[in-house]
Amino acid sequence: MLTDIPLLASVPLRRIRRGQIHCDPIGRILDQGEKRLDAKSLICEKERIEVLNGDYINFLCYSSGKILKLSSGVVSDKCPKTQAINANCNPSNIGVCLRPKGGTEESDEPTIISPYSTSTLNPRPEITWVPVKGATSYKVKVSSYEFGWQKVVNQTRLAYPSDEKELQPGNAYTIDVFAYKDGNVISNDSTVVNLLSVSYQEQIALTIKRIQELGLPPDETVLDVDAIYASENLLNETIEMLKAQTATTTGSRNPTLYRVLGDRYLGAWLPNEAKREYTNASELAKSNNNSTELQKVEEGLKLLEFYNQLPTSRNGAQ
């Protein structure tokens, strides 16, 4: 049984909120045309739709982040369920696992925290890293085949300098952070970030605009946009959006938002931040008697426990 709302033959069923279905939705119907479900309704895995008059409906697929045109049939044939976080990283396949970034505690190297992933929409991303034991300063270097710059700072974050050329669409950039002690390099870390092409950015913006125009409840809009960002590995964008939606003083008390934020932090290999959000989600789910979210939080915590056991050294399993 997919919903507690009775199905009336003459009234299309509307399932807008996650709490109205007993599944992880794989996407959302965007317009009219399905025989029994209204526009904006969520769809479960392996659920069949019946489009009136042999026509098509527009459907936001969460796993691809794309809007599909669907005719009658089983939806998951065209839109498979989203894979679990880092599904290939598991106890039997540890070789593909990246090393956790840790948190704000000091370490032996300045592990780069943000940008959170290798893809971004931001041409001037903030750069942050883990503090290094004994370091007295850090040098940040951004470079590509077309330009490069470097700055020396004594903090563990650097706003993208306003006097430096911004990242260009469609190009990849290397970010290096060097830790210094008394003028000597003692360790370093490096990552690559790619600013998506203009055409790709426009495509994502149009999809998000379509979702925003539906007039969904704010939490549902954020979760749909999160699916779009996550499908493109845009962790910077979705983490900042989810953080704003769950802000301490004015944010939502929806446990799903906190659990998803925990998932995104885990996807960025930030276990400390993930645990904090999973804890928030668990407390809210318990207060709301939300057993579905509690189960998802427990699944996230089990993954977190496994990731925390991974070696953090570069010489260990990567």
ZAMARGU-4260 file (C-alpha; in steps of 0.2 Angstrom, whole numbers, plus 5000, padded with zeros to 4 digits):
<rodrens>
0) 5000/5000/5000 | 5008/5016/4994 | 4998/5029/5004 | 4986/5032/5018 | 4975/5043/5007
5) 4960/5034/5000 | 4959/5032/4981 | 4943/5040/4974 | 4938/5035/4956 | 4933/5053/4952
10) 4947/5062/4960 | 4965/5060/4955 | 4976/5056/4970 | 4989/5069/4975 | 5005/5063/4984
15) 5015/5079/4985 | 5025/5076/5001 | 5037/5062/5005 | 5026/5058/5021 | 5012/5053/5010
20) 5020/5038/5002 | 5028/5023/5010 | 5044/5022/4999 | 5059/5031/4993 | 5052/5041/4978
25) 5061/5039/4961 | 5053/5055/4954 | 5039/5067/4952 | 5025/5069/4939 | 5026/5087/4933
30) 5009/5089/4924 | 4992/5082/4921 | 4988/5067/4911 | 4990/5052/4923 | 4974/5042/4925
35) 4974/5041/4944 | 4988/5053/4950 | 4987/5072/4950 | 5001/5083/4944 | 5016/5085/4957
40) 5013/5067/4963 | 5028/5057/4969 | 5031/5040/4961 | 5038/5024/4969 | 5050/5011/4962
45) 5042/4998/4950 | 5025/5008/4951 | 5016/5008/4934 | 5008/5024/4927 | 4994/5025/4914
50) 4994/5041/4904 | 4977/5046/4896 | 4974/5045/4878 | 4990/5037/4874 | 5000/5053/4877
55) 5015/5058/4887 | 5018/5066/4904 | 5033/5076/4910 | 5042/5067/4924 | 5057/5073/4935
60) 5068/5058/4937 | 5078/5059/4953 | 5093/5047/4948 | 5097/5057/4932 | 5091/5074/4937
65) 5082/5076/4920 | 5064/5079/4915 | 5058/5063/4905 | 5043/5061/4894 | 5035/5045/4899
70) 5021/5035/4891 | 5011/5022/4901 | 5022/5008/4909 | 5033/5004/4924 | 5042/5020/4928
75) 5058/5012/4935 | 5061/5005/4917 | 5065/5022/4912 | 5070/5030/4928 | 5080/5018/4940
80) 5081/5020/4958 | 5095/5031/4964 | 5110/5021/4970 | 5116/5021/4988 | 5129/5033/4994
85) 5146/5027/4987 | 5138/5011/4983 | 5154/5003/4976 | 5163/5007/4992 | 5160/4992/5004
90) 5169/4980/5015 | 5172/4968/5000 | 5178/4982/4989 | 5188/4993/5000 | 5201/4997/4986
95) 5189/5010/4978 | 5186/5019/4994 | 5192/5037/4995 | 5200/5042/5012 | 5189/5052/5024
100) 5193/5070/5025 | 5190/5070/5044 | 5184/5087/5051 | 5192/5102/5060 | 5204/5092/5070
105) 5222/5094/5066 | 5230/5081/5055 | 5247/5078/5047 | 5242/5085/5030 | 5230/5100/5025
110) 5216/5088/5018 | 5205/5099/5007 | 5187/5100/5013 | 5179/5112/5000 | 5176/5112/4986
115) 5166/5097/4992 | 5166/5088/4975 | 5175/5089/4958 | 5160/5098/4949 | 5153/5116/4953
120) 5143/5130/4946 | 5152/5143/4956 | 5167/5152/4947 | 5174/5158/4963 | 5172/5144/4976
125) 5178/5145/4994 | 5193/5134/4998 | 5194/5126/5015 | 5205/5113/5023 | 5210/5103/5038
130) 5223/5112/5050 | 5240/5104/5051 | 5249/5100/5067 | 5263/5113/5069 | 5259/5123/5053
135) 5263/5142/5054 | 5256/5146/5037 | 5248/5139/5021 | 5250/5142/5003 | 5235/5140/4991
140) 5238/5138/4973 | 5225/5137/4959 | 5231/5132/4941 | 5226/5127/4924 | 5233/5127/4907
145) 5227/5145/4905 | 5230/5154/4921 | 5235/5152/4939 | 5237/5161/4955 | 5243/5158/4973
150) 5240/5166/4990 | 5249/5163/5007 | 5237/5164/5022 | 5238/5159/5041 | 5220/5152/5042
155) 5212/5136/5035 | 5200/5144/5023 | 5202/5156/5009 | 5188/5166/5000 | 5192/5166/4981
160) 5201/5182/4979 | 5191/5196/4970 | 5207/5202/4961 | 5210/5185/4953 | 5203/5178/4937
165) 5188/5167/4940 | 5186/5149/4935 | 5180/5147/4917 | 5166/5136/4911 | 5170/5119/4904
170) 5188/5120/4911 | 5196/5109/4925 | 5207/5117/4938 | 5220/5110/4951 | 5219/5116/4969
175) 5234/5113/4979 | 5236/5118/4998 | 5254/5117/5005 | 5257/5118/5024 | 5272/5127/5030
180) 5282/5127/5046 | 5295/5141/5048 | 5296/5143/5030 | 5297/5125/5025 | 5284/5114/5017
185) 5279/5100/5028 | 5264/5093/5019 | 5252/5096/5005 | 5235/5091/4997 | 5228/5093/4980
190) 5211/5091/4972 | 5203/5095/4955 | 5188/5105/4952 | 5178/5107/4936 | 5166/5122/4932
195) 5152/5115/4921 | 5150/5122/4904 | 5138/5136/4900 | 5126/5124/4891 | 5126/5112/4905
200) 5123/5126/4918 | 5108/5132/4908 | 5101/5115/4907 | 5102/5113/4926 | 5094/5130/4928
205) 5079/5127/4917 | 5076/5110/4926 | 5077/5119/4943 | 5065/5133/4937 | 5052/5120/4931
210) 5052/5113/4949 | 5051/5130/4957 | 5036/5135/4947 | 5026/5120/4953 | 5023/5129/4970
215) 5027/5114/4980 | 5030/5116/4999 | 5047/5123/5002 | 5055/5107/5009 | 5049/5097/4994
220) 5056/5110/4982 | 5073/5109/4991 | 5073/5090/4991 | 5069/5090/4972 | 5082/5102/4968
225) 5094/5092/4979 | 5091/5077/4968 | 5095/5088/4953 | 5111/5094/4960 | 5116/5077/4967
230) 5114/5068/4951 | 5127/5080/4944 | 5139/5078/4959 | 5136/5096/4963 | 5139/5094/4982
235) 5144/5112/4985 | 5128/5118/4979 | 5116/5106/4987 | 5125/5106/5004 | 5124/5125/5005
240) 5106/5125/5000 | 5102/5111/5013 | 5112/5121/5026 | 5101/5136/5023 | 5085/5126/5024
245) 5090/5119/5041 | 5097/5134/5049 | 5096/5134/5068 | 5084/5149/5070 | 5073/5149/5055
250) 5076/5132/5047 | 5064/5117/5044 | 5061/5104/5057 | 5059/5091/5044 | 5070/5076/5048
255) 5072/5071/5030 | 5081/5087/5026 | 5094/5084/5040 | 5096/5065/5035 | 5099/5070/5016
260) 5111/5083/5022 | 5120/5070/5032 | 5120/5059/5016 | 5128/5073/5006 | 5141/5076/5019
265) 5145/5057/5018 | 5146/5058/5000 | 5159/5072/5002 | 5169/5061/5014 | 5166/5072/5029
270) 5160/5059/5043 | 5160/5072/5057 | 5148/5083/5048 | 5138/5068/5043 | 5136/5062/5060
275) 5130/5079/5067 | 5116/5079/5054 | 5111/5061/5056 | 5110/5065/5075 | 5099/5080/5071
280) 5088/5069/5060 | 5086/5055/5072 | 5080/5067/5086 | 5067/5075/5075 | 5061/5058/5068
285) 5059/5052/5086 | 5049/5067/5091 | 5038/5065/5075 | 5037/5046/5077 | 5044/5045/5059
290) 5050/5027/5059 | 5054/5028/5040 | 5067/5041/5043 | 5074/5033/5058 | 5077/5018/5048
295) 5086/5028/5034 | 5096/5037/5048 | 5102/5020/5055 | 5107/5015/5037 | 5117/5031/5036
300) 5126/5028/5053 | 5131/5010/5048 | 5139/5017/5032 | 5147/5031/5043 | 5154/5018/5055
305) 5162/5008/5040 | 5169/5024/5033 | 5177/5029/5050 | 5187/5013/5050 | 5195/5017/5033
310) 5213/5022/5033 | 5216/5041/5032 | 5234/5039/5026 | 5238/5041/5008 | 5249/5025/5010
315) 5234/5015/5015 | 5220/5008/5005 | 5212/5022/4994
</rodrens>
